[in-house]
Amino acid sequence: MKIKEKEFEEIVQDLKSIAAQLGAEVRYEKGDFKGGYCILKDSKVIVINKMTNLQRKVIVLSMALKELGVDKIYLTPRMREIIEEMSESN
């Protein structure tokens, strides 16, 4: 699947909505890390390095959502395809 650069911002927003649907908070932090999913004091948190590019943000969100389990919720075929492809391209 080919994703245009201008589409990444919209995809990030869609992925954040899916994370919220799964009860996970998305946080942007500064630091020397790639990002990912963790549990912090019984809360699901997806941490993303705010200095990274949009494509990397989509990859981190996709991997985290896959780990959270998107199989149990409805996703459009396009979003499901994006999560599948991007979570494998780390």
Number of C-alpha atoms within 10 A of each C-alpha: 8 5 10 7 9 9 11 17 14 11 19 18 12 14 22 21 15 19 22 13 12 16 13 21 16 19 13 14 13 11 11 8 11 14 23 20 21 16 10 9 7 7 11 18 19 24 22 23 19 15 14 14 10 18 17 19 25 24 23 25 28 29 23 24 24 16 13 18 10 18 10 8 9 10 13 8 9 10 16 15 13 20 23 16 15 18 19 11 11 10
